[in-house]
Amino acid sequence: MKDELSGLRRDYTLGELKREELLSDPIEQFELWLKQVIDLGLKDPTAMTVATVDATGQPSQRIVLLKQLDDRGFVFYTNYASKKAQDIGQNAKVSLHFPWHALERQVKVCGVAEKVSAAESLKYFSSRPEESQLAAWASHQSHPVESRTLLMSQFQRMKEKFKSGKIPLPDFWGGYRIIPTEIEFWQGGSHRLHDRFVYQKDDDGRWDIQRLAP
C-alpha cells in the first residue's frame, strides 16, 4: 500500500484565482464561494475542520458544521464540556478549514474563539429538530461511554423527561464565534502552481491582501 500512495496524484485544472477577481472583504468573498458550493448541490457544504490546541501544545481536529456567518465571524455549536471547548478555554486561538474538493478549492481561517450570547444559542437550539435537542442532553460529548446501548438509553430517558413540554437549552451547550484575523483562499492550479491569497487584518481593522507562493 505504501508504494501505491506515492503514485496517487492528479492535476488541478478547474480554474484559477486572480487578484482582480477578489472582493475587498474576505467574509463576502467566502460567502460567494460558499454559495457556489451550495448551488452545485454538494453534500455538507458547510462542513469544516476545527483545529484547537490543548495546554500541552497538542493540536486536535474534528469536523463540525458552520451554522452562522456574518461580519463578526464564523459560528458553530457544541457541548461546552467537550474536548474542543476545553482546549478553547485554555487557548482561544482556533483554525478552521473548508475542503471543497469538487471545485479544487479550500479556505483556511485563523482567529480567536469566543462564546456567543445565550440568546443566540437558544435561538439556534430551538431551531434544531427535537431529536437533535434531546441528543445534546443525552450525550456527554468527548467523555467515555460504555456502549451505544447505554447512549441510546440516555437518549430515551431524556425523551421521557421532556415529553410533556418544550426542551430547554442545556446550560452546558452553546456556540462559539471564531473572529477571524486571517483568511486564506486556495484554488488548485496546474503543475502544482496553485493560486493562494491571504487576507490579514491590520492594526486599524482593515484587510490587507497578499498572494502566496504555492
Secondary structure as GFF3:
##gff-version 3
##sequence-region A 1 214
A	DSSP	alpha_helix	2	5	.	.	.	ID=ss1
A	DSSP	three_ten_helix	19	21	.	.	.	ID=ss2
A	DSSP	alpha_helix	26	39	.	.	.	ID=ss3
A	DSSP	beta_strand	47	53	.	.	.	ID=ss4
A	DSSP	beta_strand	59	65	.	.	.	ID=ss5
A	DSSP	beta_strand	68	70	.	.	.	ID=ss6
A	DSSP	beta_strand	73	79	.	.	.	ID=ss7
A	DSSP	alpha_helix	83	90	.	.	.	ID=ss8
A	DSSP	beta_strand	93	100	.	.	.	ID=ss9
A	DSSP	three_ten_helix	101	103	.	.	.	ID=ss10
A	DSSP	beta_strand	105	115	.	.	.	ID=ss11
A	DSSP	alpha_helix	118	127	.	.	.	ID=ss12
A	DSSP	alpha_helix	130	138	.	.	.	ID=ss13
A	DSSP	alpha_helix	148	161	.	.	.	ID=ss14
A	DSSP	beta_strand	173	187	.	.	.	ID=ss15
A	DSSP	three_ten_helix	190	192	.	.	.	ID=ss16
A	DSSP	beta_strand	195	201	.	.	.	ID=ss17
A	DSSP	beta_strand	207	212	.	.	.	ID=ss18
###
